[in-house]
Amino acid sequence: MQHVKIDIEDVLDLHTFKPEDVPDLLEDYIFECIRSGIFSMRIIHGKGKGIQKKRVQKLLKNNPKVEFFQDAPPEAGGWGATLVELKRES
């Protein structure tokens, strides 16, 4: 497996990644966001049939570093994106 370096920002667009890579990618990205002081993020999973969205939200629900998440408003991608608040660990 080849490692890919991506910049850590408050937006993660999953369109360029294989679906099977998303679970590990999401976990690592959340960790790096927290490490970089980013606690609000938007994940773009696309609209399609909603399969990727369901997978992403299930992963978020089971991640202890996630405070909460919700569908993005229309101007930020609507149901094609999810807004995430991460826990601030003290």
MOPAC internal coordinates of N, CA, C and O (Angstrom, degrees):
PM7 1SCF
backbone

  N    0.0000 0     0.00 0     0.00 0    0    0    0
  C    1.4488 1     0.00 0     0.00 0    1    0    0
  C    1.5179 1   109.38 1     0.00 0    2    1    0
  O    1.2310 1   120.95 1   -46.29 1    3    2    1
  N    1.3258 1   115.79 1   133.71 1    3    2    1
  C    1.4516 1   121.51 1   179.61 1    5    3    2
  C    1.5230 1   109.63 1   -91.87 1    6    5    3
  O    1.2310 1   120.40 1   -46.70 1    7    6    5
  N    1.3307 1   116.84 1   133.30 1    7    6    5
  C    1.4578 1   121.50 1   178.30 1    9    7    6
  C    1.5209 1   109.32 1   -84.86 1   10    9    7
  O    1.2310 1   121.20 1   -39.59 1   11   10    9
  N    1.3140 1   115.31 1   140.41 1   11   10    9
  C    1.4571 1   121.72 1   179.28 1   13   11   10
  C    1.5171 1   108.34 1  -118.65 1   14   13   11
  O    1.2310 1   120.65 1   -49.80 1   15   14   13
  N    1.3248 1   116.36 1   130.20 1   15   14   13
  C    1.4692 1   120.41 1   178.00 1   17   15   14
  C    1.5251 1   108.36 1   -94.95 1   18   17   15
  O    1.2310 1   120.94 1   -53.98 1   19   18   17
  N    1.3215 1   115.81 1   126.02 1   19   18   17
  C    1.4610 1   120.46 1   177.03 1   21   19   18
  C    1.5237 1   108.94 1  -125.49 1   22   21   19
  O    1.2310 1   120.91 1   -31.87 1   23   22   21
  N    1.3251 1   115.87 1   148.13 1   23   22   21
  C    1.4603 1   120.60 1   177.24 1   25   23   22
  C    1.5221 1   109.50 1   -69.34 1   26   25   23
  O    1.2310 1   120.75 1   -39.39 1   27   26   25
  N    1.3128 1   116.18 1   140.61 1   27   26   25
  C    1.4607 1   121.61 1   178.59 1   29   27   26
  C    1.5211 1   107.94 1   -88.57 1   30   29   27
  O    1.2310 1   121.01 1   -63.97 1   31   30   29
  N    1.3157 1   115.67 1   116.03 1   31   30   29
  C    1.4557 1   123.20 1   179.39 1   33   31   30
  C    1.5159 1   108.17 1  -133.72 1   34   33   31
  O    1.2310 1   120.54 1     1.51 1   35   34   33
  N    1.3288 1   116.57 1  -178.49 1   35   34   33
  C    1.4647 1   119.38 1  -179.80 1   37   35   34
  C    1.5288 1   112.82 1   -86.18 1   38   37   35
  O    1.2310 1   120.03 1  -175.00 1   39   38   37
  N    1.3352 1   117.55 1     5.00 1   39   38   37
  C    1.4661 1   121.98 1   176.93 1   41   39   38
  C    1.5208 1   108.93 1  -128.65 1   42   41   39
  O    1.2310 1   120.96 1   -49.42 1   43   42   41
  N    1.3184 1   115.77 1   130.58 1   43   42   41
  C    1.4607 1   122.10 1   176.07 1   45   43   42
  C    1.5195 1   107.79 1  -121.93 1   46   45   43
  O    1.2310 1   120.66 1   -65.95 1   47   46   45
  N    1.3206 1   116.35 1   114.05 1   47   46   45
  C    1.4658 1   122.17 1   179.39 1   49   47   46
  C    1.5174 1   108.23 1   -97.94 1   50   49   47
  O    1.2310 1   120.60 1   -64.97 1   51   50   49
  N    1.3097 1   116.46 1   115.03 1   51   50   49
  C    1.4651 1   121.87 1  -175.32 1   53   51   50
  C    1.5273 1   113.72 1   -84.06 1   54   53   51
  O    1.2310 1   119.67 1   176.62 1   55   54   53
  N    1.3156 1   118.24 1    -3.38 1   55   54   53
  C    1.4624 1   121.01 1  -176.92 1   57   55   54
  C    1.5273 1   113.43 1   -58.28 1   58   57   55
  O    1.2310 1   119.57 1   150.58 1   59   58   57
  N    1.3099 1   118.43 1   -29.42 1   59   58   57
  C    1.4627 1   120.98 1  -175.79 1   61   59   58
  C    1.5315 1   113.27 1   -90.52 1   62   61   59
  O    1.2310 1   120.03 1  -177.57 1   63   62   61
  N    1.3136 1   117.56 1     2.43 1   63   62   61
  C    1.4633 1   121.12 1  -177.14 1   65   63   62
  C    1.5249 1   111.71 1  -112.67 1   66   65   63
  O    1.2310 1   121.17 1   -29.96 1   67   66   65
  N    1.3081 1   115.38 1   150.04 1   67   66   65
  C    1.4597 1   120.69 1   176.22 1   69   67   66
  C    1.5290 1   108.54 1   -71.80 1   70   69   67
  O    1.2310 1   119.74 1   -38.41 1   71   70   69
  N    1.3304 1   118.10 1   141.59 1   71   70   69
  C    1.4740 1   120.68 1  -179.87 1   73   71   70
  C    1.5305 1   113.44 1   -54.00 1   74   73   71
  O    1.2310 1   119.97 1   144.08 1   75   74   73
  N    1.3301 1   117.67 1   -35.92 1   75   74   73
  C    1.4664 1   119.55 1  -178.87 1   77   75   74
  C    1.5266 1   112.68 1   -70.73 1   78   77   75
  O    1.2310 1   120.01 1   164.07 1   79   78   77
  N    1.3335 1   117.58 1   -15.93 1   79   78   77
  C    1.4671 1   121.29 1   178.52 1   81   79   78
  C    1.5294 1   112.57 1   -88.69 1   82   81   79
  O    1.2310 1   120.27 1   166.00 1   83   82   81
  N    1.3175 1   117.09 1   -14.00 1   83   82   81
  C    1.4646 1   121.48 1  -172.92 1   85   83   82
  C    1.5361 1   113.84 1   -61.29 1   86   85   83
  O    1.2310 1   118.28 1   135.04 1   87   86   85
  N    1.3326 1   120.89 1   -44.96 1   87   86   85
  C    1.4757 1   118.06 1  -178.16 1   89   87   86
  C    1.5274 1   113.58 1   -57.02 1   90   89   87
  O    1.2310 1   119.79 1   130.36 1   91   90   89
  N    1.3306 1   118.00 1   -49.64 1   91   90   89
  C    1.4671 1   120.03 1   179.90 1   93   91   90
  C    1.5238 1   111.30 1   -68.32 1   94   93   91
  O    1.2310 1   120.53 1   140.23 1   95   94   93
  N    1.3254 1   116.60 1   -39.77 1   95   94   93
  C    1.4542 1   121.08 1   178.90 1   97   95   94
  C    1.5259 1   110.62 1   -59.52 1   98   97   95
  O    1.2310 1   120.52 1   131.88 1   99   98   97
  N    1.3067 1   116.61 1   -48.12 1   99   98   97
  C    1.4596 1   121.17 1  -177.35 1  101   99   98
  C    1.5300 1   110.94 1   -62.98 1  102  101   99
  O    1.2310 1   120.43 1   136.03 1  103  102  101
  N    1.3098 1   116.79 1   -43.97 1  103  102  101
  C    1.4677 1   120.02 1   178.93 1  105  103  102
  C    1.5268 1   110.88 1   -61.93 1  106  105  103
  O    1.2310 1   120.26 1   133.17 1  107  106  105
  N    1.3188 1   117.10 1   -46.83 1  107  106  105
  C    1.4655 1   120.92 1   179.27 1  109  107  106
  C    1.5254 1   111.79 1   -64.94 1  110  109  107
  O    1.2310 1   120.34 1   139.78 1  111  110  109
  N    1.3341 1   116.95 1   -40.22 1  111  110  109
  C    1.4576 1   120.88 1  -178.32 1  113  111  110
  C    1.5302 1   110.90 1   -65.56 1  114  113  111
  O    1.2310 1   120.36 1   137.63 1  115  114  113
  N    1.3113 1   116.92 1   -42.37 1  115  114  113
  C    1.4688 1   120.97 1   177.26 1  117  115  114
  C    1.5258 1   110.29 1   -60.09 1  118  117  115
  O    1.2310 1   120.66 1   134.64 1  119  118  117
  N    1.3202 1   116.35 1   -45.36 1  119  118  117
  C    1.4631 1   120.95 1   178.42 1  121  119  118
  C    1.5357 1   110.52 1   -58.15 1  122  121  119
  O    1.2310 1   120.82 1   133.11 1  123  122  121
  N    1.3303 1   116.03 1   -46.89 1  123  122  121
  C    1.4660 1   120.34 1  -178.38 1  125  123  122
  C    1.5298 1   112.13 1   -68.56 1  126  125  123
  O    1.2310 1   119.96 1   146.30 1  127  126  125
  N    1.3372 1   117.69 1   -33.70 1  127  126  125
  C    1.4646 1   120.08 1   175.63 1  129  127  126
  C    1.5226 1   110.25 1   -61.06 1  130  129  127
  O    1.2310 1   120.51 1   130.91 1  131  130  129
  N    1.3094 1   116.63 1   -49.09 1  131  130  129
  C    1.4622 1   121.07 1  -179.93 1  133  131  130
  C    1.5298 1   110.00 1   -60.47 1  134  133  131
  O    1.2310 1   121.06 1   135.96 1  135  134  133
  N    1.3096 1   115.57 1   -44.04 1  135  134  133
  C    1.4695 1   120.54 1   179.52 1  137  135  134
  C    1.5294 1   111.57 1   -62.06 1  138  137  135
  O    1.2310 1   120.49 1   149.58 1  139  138  137
  N    1.3189 1   116.66 1   -30.42 1  139  138  137
  C    1.4671 1   122.36 1   179.91 1  141  139  138
  C    1.5232 1   113.27 1   -91.10 1  142  141  139
  O    1.2310 1   120.11 1  -178.93 1  143  142  141
  N    1.3291 1   117.39 1     1.07 1  143  142  141
  C    1.4593 1   120.60 1   179.04 1  145  143  142
  C    1.5175 1   113.73 1    81.66 1  146  145  143
  O    1.2310 1   120.14 1  -159.56 1  147  146  145
  N    1.3189 1   117.34 1    20.44 1  147  146  145
  C    1.4654 1   121.81 1   177.23 1  149  147  146
  C    1.5272 1   107.84 1  -101.41 1  150  149  147
  O    1.2310 1   120.54 1   -62.23 1  151  150  149
  N    1.3225 1   116.58 1   117.77 1  151  150  149
  C    1.4637 1   120.02 1  -176.65 1  153  151  150
  C    1.5273 1   113.34 1  -117.10 1  154  153  151
  O    1.2310 1   120.17 1   174.80 1  155  154  153
  N    1.3175 1   117.28 1    -5.20 1  155  154  153
  C    1.4612 1   122.39 1   174.99 1  157  155  154
  C    1.5099 1   106.93 1  -123.29 1  158  157  155
  O    1.2310 1   120.47 1   -51.49 1  159  158  157
  N    1.3196 1   116.70 1   128.51 1  159  158  157
  C    1.4524 1   119.20 1  -178.93 1  161  159  158
  C    1.5217 1   111.05 1  -143.84 1  162  161  159
  O    1.2310 1   121.72 1   -18.03 1  163  162  161
  N    1.3316 1   114.32 1   161.97 1  163  162  161
  C    1.4594 1   120.84 1   176.55 1  165  163  162
  C    1.5127 1   107.57 1  -124.10 1  166  165  163
  O    1.2310 1   120.99 1   -51.28 1  167  166  165
  N    1.3186 1   115.72 1   128.72 1  167  166  165
  C    1.4539 1   121.68 1   177.70 1  169  167  166
  C    1.5272 1   107.63 1  -107.34 1  170  169  167
  O    1.2310 1   120.87 1   -58.30 1  171  170  169
  N    1.3264 1   115.94 1   121.70 1  171  170  169
  C    1.4589 1   120.90 1   178.04 1  173  171  170
  C    1.5282 1   107.35 1   -96.64 1  174  173  171
  O    1.2310 1   120.82 1   -67.99 1  175  174  173
  N    1.3178 1   116.04 1   112.01 1  175  174  173
  C    1.4611 1   120.84 1  -179.28 1  177  175  174
  C    1.5172 1   111.82 1  -110.63 1  178  177  175
  O    1.2310 1   119.93 1   169.50 1  179  178  177
  N    1.3229 1   117.73 1   -10.50 1  179  178  177
  C    1.4555 1   122.02 1  -179.99 1  181  179  178
  C    1.5135 1   111.88 1    89.20 1  182  181  179
  O    1.2310 1   121.02 1   -14.80 1  183  182  181
  N    1.2987 1   115.66 1   165.20 1  183  182  181
  C    1.4643 1   120.91 1  -177.09 1  185  183  182
  C    1.5206 1   110.90 1   -91.11 1  186  185  183
  O    1.2310 1   119.72 1   114.06 1  187  186  185
  N    1.2926 1   118.14 1   -65.94 1  187  186  185
  C    1.4602 1   121.53 1   177.19 1  189  187  186
  C    1.5188 1   113.16 1    42.67 1  190  189  187
  O    1.2310 1   121.06 1    44.99 1  191  190  189
  N    1.3215 1   115.58 1  -135.01 1  191  190  189
  C    1.4694 1   122.32 1   179.48 1  193  191  190
  C    1.5270 1   111.86 1   -94.04 1  194  193  191
  O    1.2310 1   120.05 1   177.80 1  195  194  193
  N    1.3146 1   117.52 1    -2.20 1  195  194  193
  C    1.4600 1   121.17 1   178.35 1  197  195  194
  C    1.5142 1   114.68 1    89.29 1  198  197  195
  O    1.2310 1   120.19 1  -175.54 1  199  198  197
  N    1.3257 1   117.25 1     4.46 1  199  198  197
  C    1.4704 1   120.39 1  -177.84 1  201  199  198
  C    1.5279 1   110.94 1   -67.05 1  202  201  199
  O    1.2310 1   120.45 1   132.11 1  203  202  201
  N    1.3357 1   116.75 1   -47.89 1  203  202  201
  C    1.4683 1   120.53 1   179.89 1  205  203  202
  C    1.5303 1   110.65 1   -64.34 1  206  205  203
  O    1.2310 1   120.44 1   140.69 1  207  206  205
  N    1.3148 1   116.76 1   -39.31 1  207  206  205
  C    1.4593 1   121.01 1   178.49 1  209  207  206
  C    1.5240 1   110.46 1   -59.31 1  210  209  207
  O    1.2310 1   120.16 1   133.14 1  211  210  209
  N    1.3291 1   117.29 1   -46.86 1  211  210  209
  C    1.4643 1   121.14 1   179.96 1  213  211  210
  C    1.5218 1   111.00 1   -61.81 1  214  213  211
  O    1.2310 1   120.63 1   138.55 1  215  214  213
  N    1.3243 1   116.39 1   -41.45 1  215  214  213
  C    1.4751 1   120.36 1   178.43 1  217  215  214
  C    1.5241 1   110.44 1   -62.14 1  218  217  215
  O    1.2310 1   120.97 1   132.33 1  219  218  217
  N    1.3302 1   115.75 1   -47.67 1  219  218  217
  C    1.4638 1   120.74 1  -178.40 1  221  219  218
  C    1.5234 1   110.37 1   -61.81 1  222  221  219
  O    1.2310 1   120.02 1   133.51 1  223  222  221
  N    1.3236 1   117.56 1   -46.49 1  223  222  221
  C    1.4624 1   119.72 1  -177.83 1  225  223  222
  C    1.5235 1   112.08 1   -68.41 1  226  225  223
  O    1.2310 1   119.76 1   149.66 1  227  226  225
  N    1.3175 1   118.05 1   -30.34 1  227  226  225
  C    1.4677 1   119.99 1   174.48 1  229  227  226
  C    1.5293 1   110.15 1   -67.26 1  230  229  227
  O    1.2310 1   120.57 1   138.32 1  231  230  229
  N    1.3256 1   116.51 1   -41.68 1  231  230  229
  C    1.4642 1   120.42 1   177.46 1  233  231  230
  C    1.5294 1   110.69 1   -63.27 1  234  233  231
  O    1.2310 1   120.38 1   138.84 1  235  234  233
  N    1.3284 1   116.88 1   -41.16 1  235  234  233
  C    1.4626 1   120.81 1   178.39 1  237  235  234
  C    1.5184 1   111.21 1   -64.36 1  238  237  235
  O    1.2310 1   120.61 1   137.75 1  239  238  237
  N    1.3261 1   116.44 1   -42.25 1  239  238  237
  C    1.4689 1   121.22 1  -179.46 1  241  239  238
  C    1.5259 1   111.47 1   -60.65 1  242  241  239
  O    1.2310 1   120.67 1   146.12 1  243  242  241
  N    1.3285 1   116.33 1   -33.88 1  243  242  241
  C    1.4627 1   121.07 1  -177.03 1  245  243  242
  C    1.5277 1   113.82 1   -93.17 1  246  245  243
  O    1.2310 1   120.39 1  -178.79 1  247  246  245
  N    1.3322 1   116.87 1     1.21 1  247  246  245
  C    1.4633 1   119.81 1  -178.88 1  249  247  246
  C    1.5262 1   109.40 1   -93.68 1  250  249  247
  O    1.2310 1   119.80 1   -60.92 1  251  250  249
  N    1.3387 1   117.99 1   119.08 1  251  250  249
  C    1.4673 1   120.93 1  -177.67 1  253  251  250
  C    1.5262 1   114.44 1   -66.57 1  254  253  251
  O    1.2310 1   119.81 1   167.21 1  255  254  253
  N    1.3165 1   117.96 1   -12.79 1  255  254  253
  C    1.4664 1   121.26 1   179.77 1  257  255  254
  C    1.5336 1   112.19 1   -87.30 1  258  257  255
  O    1.2310 1   120.19 1   174.45 1  259  258  257
  N    1.3292 1   117.24 1    -5.55 1  259  258  257
  C    1.4585 1   121.83 1  -178.54 1  261  259  258
  C    1.5222 1   109.98 1   -94.05 1  262  261  259
  O    1.2310 1   120.59 1   -57.28 1  263  262  261
  N    1.3315 1   116.48 1   122.72 1  263  262  261
  C    1.4664 1   122.27 1   177.14 1  265  263  262
  C    1.5323 1   109.74 1   -75.04 1  266  265  263
  O    1.2310 1   120.64 1   126.98 1  267  266  265
  N    1.3331 1   116.39 1   -53.02 1  267  266  265
  C    1.4645 1   121.62 1   175.23 1  269  267  266
  C    1.5229 1   109.46 1  -164.55 1  270  269  267
  O    1.2310 1   120.96 1   -12.31 1  271  270  269
  N    1.3263 1   115.77 1   167.69 1  271  270  269
  C    1.4620 1   121.17 1   177.07 1  273  271  270
  C    1.5186 1   108.57 1  -147.29 1  274  273  271
  O    1.2310 1   121.16 1   -19.28 1  275  274  273
  N    1.3307 1   115.39 1   160.72 1  275  274  273
  C    1.4617 1   121.15 1   179.56 1  277  275  274
  C    1.5212 1   109.11 1  -158.40 1  278  277  275
  O    1.2310 1   120.69 1   -19.37 1  279  278  277
  N    1.3230 1   116.29 1   160.63 1  279  278  277
  C    1.4555 1   120.25 1   174.44 1  281  279  278
  C    1.5202 1   108.94 1   -61.15 1  282  281  279
  O    1.2310 1   121.13 1   -35.12 1  283  282  281
  N    1.3141 1   115.45 1   144.88 1  283  282  281
  C    1.4617 1   120.12 1   177.91 1  285  283  282
  C    1.5314 1   109.98 1   -72.75 1  286  285  283
  O    1.2310 1   120.09 1   -28.50 1  287  286  285
  N    1.3351 1   117.44 1   151.50 1  287  286  285
  C    1.4626 1   119.19 1   174.59 1  289  287  286
  C    1.5337 1   109.09 1   -68.33 1  290  289  287
  O    1.2310 1   120.08 1   -16.24 1  291  290  289
  N    1.3343 1   117.45 1   163.76 1  291  290  289
  C    1.4737 1   120.55 1  -177.20 1  293  291  290
  C    1.5298 1   114.35 1   -51.50 1  294  293  291
  O    1.2310 1   119.95 1   140.06 1  295  294  293
  N    1.3181 1   117.69 1   -39.94 1  295  294  293
  C    1.4674 1   120.69 1  -177.85 1  297  295  294
  C    1.5308 1   113.21 1   -72.20 1  298  297  295
  O    1.2310 1   119.92 1   170.11 1  299  298  297
  N    1.3273 1   117.75 1    -9.89 1  299  298  297
  C    1.4691 1   121.65 1   179.25 1  301  299  298
  C    1.5252 1   111.94 1  -116.09 1  302  301  299
  O    1.2310 1   120.64 1  -162.06 1  303  302  301
  N    1.3294 1   116.38 1    17.94 1  303  302  301
  C    1.4634 1   119.16 1   176.84 1  305  303  302
  C    1.5075 1   115.02 1   117.00 1  306  305  303
  O    1.2310 1   120.19 1   170.18 1  307  306  305
  N    1.3381 1   117.25 1    -9.82 1  307  306  305
  C    1.4639 1   119.77 1   179.03 1  309  307  306
  C    1.5217 1   111.91 1    55.35 1  310  309  307
  O    1.2310 1   120.70 1    40.62 1  311  310  309
  N    1.3321 1   116.26 1  -139.38 1  311  310  309
  C    1.4583 1   118.72 1  -177.07 1  313  311  310
  C    1.5283 1   112.85 1   -76.05 1  314  313  311
  O    1.2310 1   120.28 1  -174.58 1  315  314  313
  N    1.3446 1   117.07 1     5.42 1  315  314  313
  C    1.4620 1   121.43 1   174.18 1  317  315  314
  C    1.5186 1   112.76 1   -91.78 1  318  317  315
  O    1.2310 1   120.79 1  -177.35 1  319  318  317
  N    1.3290 1   116.09 1     2.65 1  319  318  317
  C    1.4647 1   120.83 1   179.74 1  321  319  318
  C    1.5266 1   109.61 1  -146.83 1  322  321  319
  O    1.2310 1   121.13 1   -22.85 1  323  322  321
  N    1.3143 1   115.44 1   157.15 1  323  322  321
  C    1.4632 1   122.14 1   179.21 1  325  323  322
  C    1.5223 1   108.72 1  -127.46 1  326  325  323
  O    1.2310 1   120.81 1   -48.67 1  327  326  325
  N    1.3299 1   116.05 1   131.33 1  327  326  325
  C    1.4623 1   121.96 1   174.65 1  329  327  326
  C    1.5194 1   108.18 1   -90.32 1  330  329  327
  O    1.2310 1   120.90 1   -41.81 1  331  330  329
  N    1.3278 1   115.88 1   138.19 1  331  330  329
  C    1.4614 1   121.44 1  -174.88 1  333  331  330
  C    1.5191 1   109.82 1  -130.92 1  334  333  331
  O    1.2310 1   120.77 1   -45.16 1  335  334  333
  N    1.3176 1   116.13 1   134.84 1  335  334  333
  C    1.4663 1   122.21 1   170.59 1  337  335  334
  C    1.5227 1   107.27 1  -110.54 1  338  337  335
  O    1.2310 1   121.27 1   -52.16 1  339  338  337
  N    1.3182 1   115.18 1   127.84 1  339  338  337
  C    1.4595 1   120.78 1  -178.99 1  341  339  338
  C    1.5170 1   110.49 1   -99.12 1  342  341  339
  O    1.2310 1   120.93 1   -27.59 1  343  342  341
  N    1.3144 1   115.82 1   152.41 1  343  342  341
  C    1.4659 1   121.00 1   179.95 1  345  343  342
  C    1.5205 1   110.24 1   -72.17 1  346  345  343
  O    1.2310 1   122.10 1   -41.09 1  347  346  345
  N    1.3086 1   113.59 1   138.91 1  347  346  345
  C    1.4652 1   120.17 1   174.64 1  349  347  346
  C    1.5152 1   106.95 1   -92.89 1  350  349  347
  O    1.2310 1   121.31 1   -74.27 1  351  350  349
  N    1.2972 1   115.09 1   105.73 1  351  350  349
  C    1.4686 1   119.78 1  -177.46 1  353  351  350
  C    1.5145 1   109.15 1   -80.19 1  354  353  351
  O    1.2310 1   121.55 1   -45.23 1  355  354  353
  N    1.3227 1   114.63 1   134.77 1  355  354  353
  C    1.4729 1   118.48 1  -179.95 1  357  355  354
  C    1.4954 1   111.25 1  -112.77 1  358  357  355
  O    1.2310 1   120.10 1   180.00 1  359  358  357

